[in-house]
């Protein structure tokens, strides 16, 4: 990881309270812009966008609904259907108006339960879903070919109970399919009215440059403990491409739940799918966490609240994806909306994890 350097970008607006959501506009955007239109919401457009999209600065991540992400071995695990409903209810009550899912999350359960929740509540969140992995767990049924994308979107629309999703992302690049074929297929979905706009997840700057600016949104892992997307953030900001950060707490590490010499708590990510985070079991990380805990105490907040605030204070970050296991886990993210960090304060926190 590289320490964040001081930047000359203007400080983000101070966010002081939640207000009602703003309905997305259906009009085409003519210029690049990202701005906070009311507390907790972000009005977003860019030069390639087909319309103006208003998203929550906090996005409900639904990757644990009926599974743990797209991993077939965990289909049927994670949060059950009723708990998923409680999480969506809690998010909506807190003003979160954007939900993020993928066709393969929980083997299709995540999209299905979002669709059922929409039907029973009549609520209309801004929906992002993704394509790449197999919904059935078949390793042969994956990728981003034109034929597969055109087929998969229909399954997503059916499960979600909508005629169009607001944002359709590739879940990761497909080395076996030319990028032009993938992007042309996604544009075809936009023209057909099945997709509002397109984006990409788990991509690097090289992929974005090859895409030629045809995507409106990027979703990558980004947190105090994972700053590999720093260069990509600058690239997106200069081109008006929206950026949402997933895994903002690094699999729970930034909550302080993992401690030196102690086994991980039962049911935590490190007991279920630890592979992406094994490298964090390191003394340098524990020292950084000690420092984060001390800074949080100084501000009379908890560690996750300060970790979320670090992300929200970055003007290059449009939104963060929060994947709670219980409704109360949403509280730190919401509290972070009330915290203002200066660029110098952000850099000081980043220096805890060199």
C-alpha positions as CSV (number, residue, x, y, z in Angstrom):
1,X,0.0,0.0,0.0
2,X,1.1,3.6,-0.6
3,X,0.4,6.4,1.7
4,X,-2.1,8.9,0.3
5,X,-0.5,12.2,-0.6
6,X,-2.0,15.6,0.0
7,X,-4.2,16.7,-2.9
8,X,-5.4,20.1,-4.1
9,X,-9.0,18.9,-4.7
10,X,-11.7,21.0,-2.9
11,X,-13.0,19.6,0.3
12,X,-16.3,17.8,0.0
13,X,-19.4,19.4,1.4
14,X,-20.2,18.9,5.1
15,X,-23.0,16.4,5.5
16,X,-25.1,17.1,8.5
17,X,-28.4,15.1,8.3
18,X,-30.4,12.8,6.2
19,X,-33.3,13.9,4.0
20,X,-35.7,12.4,1.6
21,X,-34.4,10.8,-1.5
22,X,-34.3,12.5,-4.9
23,X,-35.9,10.6,-7.7
24,X,-33.5,9.7,-10.6
25,X,-33.9,11.8,-13.7
26,X,-34.5,10.2,-17.0
27,X,-32.9,13.0,-19.0
28,X,-29.6,12.5,-20.8
29,X,-26.6,14.2,-19.2
30,X,-24.6,16.5,-21.4
31,X,-21.7,17.3,-19.1
32,X,-19.6,15.5,-16.5
33,X,-20.6,16.3,-12.9
34,X,-20.9,14.8,-9.5
35,X,-22.5,16.8,-6.7
36,X,-24.2,16.3,-3.4
37,X,-27.8,17.5,-4.0
38,X,-29.0,16.8,-0.5
39,X,-27.5,15.1,2.6
40,X,-26.6,11.5,1.9
41,X,-27.5,11.6,-1.8
42,X,-25.2,12.2,-4.8
43,X,-26.5,13.5,-8.1
44,X,-24.2,11.9,-10.7
45,X,-23.7,12.2,-14.4
46,X,-20.7,12.1,-16.8
47,X,-20.0,12.8,-20.4
48,X,-20.9,9.3,-21.5
49,X,-23.9,8.8,-19.3
50,X,-27.3,8.3,-20.9
51,X,-29.0,10.1,-18.0
52,X,-28.6,11.7,-14.7
53,X,-28.5,9.2,-11.8
54,X,-29.1,10.1,-8.2
55,X,-27.6,7.5,-5.8
56,X,-27.3,7.2,-2.1
57,X,-23.8,7.9,-0.8
58,X,-24.4,4.7,1.1
59,X,-25.3,1.7,-1.1
60,X,-26.8,-1.4,0.4
61,X,-24.6,-4.3,-0.6
62,X,-26.7,-7.5,-1.0
63,X,-23.9,-9.9,-1.6
64,X,-24.7,-11.9,1.6
65,X,-28.3,-12.5,0.7
66,X,-28.6,-16.3,0.4
67,X,-24.9,-16.8,0.1
68,X,-21.4,-15.3,0.5
69,X,-20.9,-13.5,-2.7
70,X,-20.8,-15.6,-5.9
71,X,-19.0,-18.6,-4.4
72,X,-21.1,-21.7,-5.3
73,X,-19.9,-23.5,-2.1
74,X,-21.7,-20.9,0.0
75,X,-25.0,-20.8,-2.0
76,X,-27.8,-21.1,0.6
77,X,-25.7,-19.7,3.4
78,X,-25.3,-16.1,4.4
79,X,-28.5,-14.2,5.4
80,X,-31.8,-15.9,5.1
81,X,-34.8,-14.4,3.2
82,X,-36.5,-12.8,6.3
83,X,-33.2,-11.4,7.5
84,X,-32.6,-9.9,4.0
85,X,-36.0,-8.2,4.2
86,X,-35.1,-6.8,7.6
87,X,-31.9,-5.4,6.3
88,X,-33.6,-3.8,3.3
89,X,-36.3,-2.4,5.5
90,X,-33.6,-0.9,7.8
91,X,-31.6,0.5,4.9
92,X,-34.7,2.2,3.4
93,X,-35.7,3.6,6.8
94,X,-32.2,5.1,7.1
95,X,-32.5,6.8,3.7
96,X,-30.4,4.4,1.7
97,X,-32.0,4.4,-1.8
98,X,-29.5,2.4,-3.8
99,X,-29.1,-1.4,-3.7
100,X,-26.2,-3.4,-5.2
101,X,-26.4,-7.1,-6.1
102,X,-25.2,-9.5,-8.8
103,X,-27.0,-12.3,-10.7
104,X,-24.8,-15.0,-9.1
105,X,-25.0,-13.7,-5.5
106,X,-26.5,-16.6,-3.5
107,X,-27.1,-18.5,-6.7
108,X,-29.8,-15.9,-7.7
109,X,-31.3,-15.6,-4.3
110,X,-30.1,-12.1,-3.7
111,X,-31.9,-10.7,-6.8
112,X,-35.0,-12.8,-6.2
113,X,-35.4,-11.5,-2.6
114,X,-34.8,-7.9,-3.7
115,X,-37.6,-8.4,-6.3
116,X,-39.9,-9.8,-3.7
117,X,-39.1,-7.0,-1.2
118,X,-39.8,-4.4,-3.9
119,X,-43.2,-6.1,-4.7
120,X,-44.3,-6.3,-1.1
121,X,-43.2,-2.7,-0.1
122,X,-43.7,-0.9,-3.4
123,X,-40.3,0.8,-2.8
124,X,-38.2,1.5,-5.8
125,X,-34.4,1.6,-5.0
126,X,-31.8,2.5,-7.6
127,X,-30.6,-1.0,-8.7
128,X,-27.2,-2.1,-9.7
129,X,-26.5,-5.7,-10.7
130,X,-23.6,-7.5,-12.2
131,X,-22.7,-10.2,-14.7
132,X,-19.9,-12.7,-15.0
133,X,-20.2,-15.7,-12.6
134,X,-22.5,-18.6,-13.0
135,X,-25.9,-18.4,-11.2
136,X,-26.1,-22.2,-11.1
137,X,-22.5,-22.7,-10.0
138,X,-21.5,-24.2,-13.3
139,X,-17.8,-23.3,-14.0
140,X,-18.4,-23.6,-17.7
141,X,-21.2,-21.0,-17.6
142,X,-19.3,-17.8,-17.0
143,X,-17.9,-14.8,-18.8
144,X,-18.9,-11.8,-20.9
145,X,-19.6,-13.0,-24.4
146,X,-22.4,-11.2,-26.2
147,X,-24.6,-14.3,-26.2
148,X,-24.2,-14.8,-22.4
149,X,-24.7,-11.1,-21.5
150,X,-28.0,-10.9,-23.5
151,X,-29.2,-14.1,-21.8
152,X,-28.1,-13.2,-18.3
153,X,-29.8,-9.8,-18.2
154,X,-33.2,-11.4,-18.8
155,X,-32.7,-13.6,-15.8
156,X,-31.8,-10.6,-13.7
157,X,-34.7,-8.6,-14.8
158,X,-37.1,-11.5,-14.1
159,X,-35.7,-12.1,-10.6
160,X,-35.7,-8.4,-9.7
161,X,-39.2,-7.9,-11.1
162,X,-38.2,-4.9,-13.2
163,X,-38.1,-4.0,-16.9
164,X,-34.8,-2.1,-16.6
165,X,-31.9,-2.0,-14.1
166,X,-30.3,1.4,-13.5
167,X,-26.7,0.2,-13.7
168,X,-25.4,-3.1,-15.2
169,X,-21.7,-3.9,-14.3
170,X,-19.4,-6.5,-15.5
171,X,-18.3,-8.3,-12.3
172,X,-14.8,-8.8,-13.5
173,X,-12.9,-8.7,-16.8
174,X,-13.2,-11.7,-19.1
175,X,-9.8,-12.6,-20.7
176,X,-11.5,-15.0,-23.1
177,X,-13.8,-12.4,-24.7
178,X,-12.7,-9.3,-26.6
179,X,-13.5,-6.1,-24.7
180,X,-15.2,-4.6,-27.7
181,X,-17.7,-7.6,-27.9
182,X,-18.5,-7.1,-24.2
183,X,-19.0,-3.3,-24.4
184,X,-21.0,-3.6,-27.7
185,X,-23.4,-6.1,-26.0
186,X,-23.8,-3.8,-23.0
187,X,-24.6,-0.9,-25.3
188,X,-27.1,-3.1,-27.0
189,X,-28.9,-3.6,-23.7
190,X,-29.0,0.2,-23.2
191,X,-30.5,0.7,-26.6
192,X,-33.1,-2.0,-25.9
193,X,-34.1,-0.2,-22.7
194,X,-33.1,-3.0,-20.4
195,X,-30.2,-1.2,-18.8
196,X,-29.9,2.5,-17.8
197,X,-26.1,2.7,-17.9
198,X,-23.1,0.4,-17.8
199,X,-20.1,0.0,-15.5
200,X,-17.3,-2.4,-14.4
201,X,-16.1,-3.9,-11.2
202,X,-12.7,-5.3,-10.2
203,X,-11.0,-3.6,-13.0
204,X,-7.7,-1.7,-13.3
205,X,-6.6,1.4,-15.2
206,X,-5.4,-0.6,-18.2
207,X,-8.9,-2.1,-18.6
208,X,-10.5,1.3,-18.3
209,X,-8.2,2.8,-20.9
210,X,-9.0,-0.1,-23.3
211,X,-12.7,0.5,-22.7
212,X,-12.2,4.0,-24.1
213,X,-14.3,5.7,-21.5
214,X,-17.5,3.8,-22.5
215,X,-18.4,2.9,-18.9
216,X,-20.2,5.3,-16.5
217,X,-19.3,3.6,-13.2
218,X,-16.5,1.7,-11.5
219,X,-16.9,-0.4,-8.4
220,X,-13.7,-1.6,-6.8
221,X,-12.4,-2.6,-3.4
222,X,-11.1,0.4,-1.6
223,X,-10.5,1.1,2.1
224,X,-7.8,2.1,4.5
225,X,-6.4,-1.4,4.2
226,X,-6.7,-1.7,0.4
227,X,-5.6,1.3,-1.5
228,X,-4.6,-0.3,-4.8
229,X,-7.3,1.7,-6.6
230,X,-5.7,5.0,-5.8
231,X,-4.5,5.5,-9.4
232,X,-7.8,4.4,-10.7
233,X,-9.6,6.9,-8.6
234,X,-7.7,9.7,-10.1
235,X,-8.4,8.4,-13.6
236,X,-12.1,8.2,-12.9
237,X,-12.3,11.6,-11.3
238,X,-10.7,13.3,-14.2
239,X,-13.1,11.7,-16.6
240,X,-16.3,12.0,-14.6
241,X,-16.7,8.3,-14.0
242,X,-18.5,7.4,-10.8
243,X,-16.7,5.3,-8.3
244,X,-18.2,3.1,-5.5
245,X,-16.0,1.4,-2.9
246,X,-16.8,-2.1,-1.9
247,X,-15.3,-3.9,1.1
248,X,-15.0,-0.6,2.9
249,X,-14.1,-2.3,6.2
250,X,-11.8,-4.9,4.6
251,X,-13.8,-7.9,5.5
252,X,-14.4,-6.6,9.0
253,X,-10.7,-5.9,9.8
254,X,-11.4,-2.2,10.3
255,X,-14.0,-2.9,13.0
256,X,-11.3,-4.1,15.4
257,X,-13.0,-7.5,15.8
258,X,-9.8,-9.4,14.8
259,X,-7.1,-9.3,17.6
260,X,-3.6,-10.5,17.9
261,X,-3.2,-14.1,18.9
262,X,-6.9,-14.7,19.1
263,X,-9.1,-16.9,16.8
264,X,-11.5,-14.9,14.7
265,X,-15.1,-14.5,16.0
266,X,-17.5,-17.3,15.1
267,X,-19.4,-16.5,11.9
268,X,-17.0,-13.7,10.8
269,X,-15.6,-13.5,7.3
270,X,-12.3,-14.9,8.5
271,X,-14.0,-18.1,9.5
272,X,-16.1,-18.4,6.3
273,X,-14.1,-17.0,3.4
274,X,-10.8,-15.8,4.7
275,X,-8.6,-16.1,1.6
276,X,-8.9,-12.4,0.4
277,X,-7.8,-11.2,3.9
278,X,-5.2,-13.6,5.1
279,X,-2.4,-11.2,4.3
280,X,-3.8,-8.8,6.9
281,X,-2.9,-11.1,9.8
282,X,0.3,-9.1,10.3
283,X,1.8,-7.1,13.1
284,X,2.0,-3.9,11.0
285,X,-1.7,-4.1,10.4
286,X,-2.4,-4.7,14.1
287,X,-0.4,-1.6,15.0
288,X,-2.4,0.4,12.4
289,X,-5.6,-0.8,13.9
290,X,-4.4,0.2,17.4
291,X,-3.8,3.7,16.0
292,X,-7.2,3.8,14.3
293,X,-8.9,2.8,17.6
294,X,-7.1,5.6,19.4
295,X,-8.1,8.2,16.7
296,X,-11.7,6.9,16.9
297,X,-11.7,7.3,20.7
298,X,-10.4,10.9,20.4
299,X,-13.5,11.6,18.2
300,X,-15.9,9.7,20.4
301,X,-16.8,7.4,17.6
302,X,-16.1,3.7,16.8
303,X,-13.6,2.3,14.4
304,X,-15.9,1.5,11.5
305,X,-17.5,5.0,11.7
306,X,-14.0,6.6,11.2
307,X,-13.1,4.1,8.5
308,X,-16.3,5.0,6.6
309,X,-15.7,8.7,7.2
310,X,-12.2,8.4,5.6
311,X,-13.9,7.1,2.4
312,X,-16.7,9.6,2.4
313,X,-14.3,12.5,2.8
314,X,-12.6,11.6,-0.5
315,X,-14.1,13.8,-3.3
316,X,-13.2,11.0,-5.8
317,X,-15.5,8.5,-4.1
318,X,-19.1,8.8,-5.2
319,X,-20.5,6.2,-2.9
320,X,-19.6,3.3,-0.6
321,X,-21.1,-0.2,-0.6
322,X,-22.1,-1.3,2.9
323,X,-22.8,-5.0,3.3
324,X,-24.3,-5.4,6.9
325,X,-25.0,-8.7,8.5
326,X,-27.5,-7.2,10.9
327,X,-29.5,-3.9,10.7
328,X,-27.5,-2.3,13.5
329,X,-24.4,-2.6,11.4
330,X,-25.7,0.2,9.2
331,X,-25.4,2.7,12.1
332,X,-21.6,3.4,11.8
333,X,-21.9,4.1,8.1
334,X,-24.8,6.5,8.7
335,X,-22.9,8.2,11.5
336,X,-20.0,8.7,9.2
337,X,-22.1,11.1,7.1
338,X,-21.9,13.6,10.0
339,X,-18.1,13.5,10.2
340,X,-15.9,15.9,8.2
341,X,-12.2,15.0,7.7
342,X,-9.8,17.4,6.1
343,X,-7.3,16.2,3.5
344,X,-4.6,16.4,6.2
345,X,-6.6,14.3,8.6
346,X,-7.3,11.7,5.8
347,X,-3.6,11.5,5.1
348,X,-2.8,11.0,8.8
349,X,-5.2,8.1,9.0
350,X,-3.8,6.6,5.8
351,X,-0.3,6.8,7.3
352,X,-1.4,4.3,10.0
353,X,-1.3,1.6,7.3
354,X,1.9,2.4,5.2
